[in-house]
Amino acid sequence: MKRNVGRLDAVARIAGGVAVAALAVLAATGTVSVPVVSAFGLAVAAAVLIVEGATRRCLLYRVLGIDRCPVD
């Protein structure tokens, strides 16, 4: 699968993933109460964001036909 995520988008995904991972740790330790989703769900979402940012590949972008990577 070719890259379809631009640099700025990749950096934003990694930063967002790290923030969500920190929230997951806080929720798991009981420091923060998270309604609706569990700490495990937040950890999975964080992992997906970090992997997508690091590899610069997004399955949803591929399905929707979006290509934000100007040069591969």
N, C-alpha and C positions, 0 to 999 in steps of 0.2 A: 504494500500500500504506500503510495507516495505521500509526501508531506502536504498537508492542507491547512496548517495553522501558521500564521505569521509570527515574527519575533515578539512583537509587542503583546499579542494575544497569548503567546506561550509564557512570557514573563508574568502576565496578569494571572494566568491559570496556576502557575507555580506559587505565586504570592498568596492567591486565594486559597490554594490547597494547604499551604502552611498555616494560614489563619484558621481554617476549618479544623485542621489537625490539632491545633492548640485548644480550640473550643471542645473538641472531642476528649482531649485529656482532662480538661477542667470538668467536663460533664461526668467522666468516668470516676474522677476522684470525689465527686459530690460538691465541689466548690461552686458550680453553676448548675442551676436547674434548667433543663432544656425540655420545653413542651413538644409534644408530637413525635419527635425523632429521638432515637437512642444514641448513646455514645458510639455504639458500633456502627450505626448508620452514618454518623458523621465521619467516622474513621474511613469507611469505605468511600464516601464521597470525596474526602481529602486525597485518598490514594489515587482515585480516578483522575482528579484534577492534576495532581503532580505528575502522574505518568503521561497524561496527554500533553502537558506542557513540556516535559523533558523529551518526549519522542516527536513532538510537533505533529501528531496525527490524531484526528478526532473522527470517530466512527459516525457520529451524528452529522457532522459536516459532510462526510462522504455520502451518506444516505440522502441528504438534502441537496447535494451537488454544489456545495459551497467550497471555494478554494481561496483562502486568504494568504497563501504563501506566494509572494511574487516570483521568486526564483527558487527552484529546488536544489 
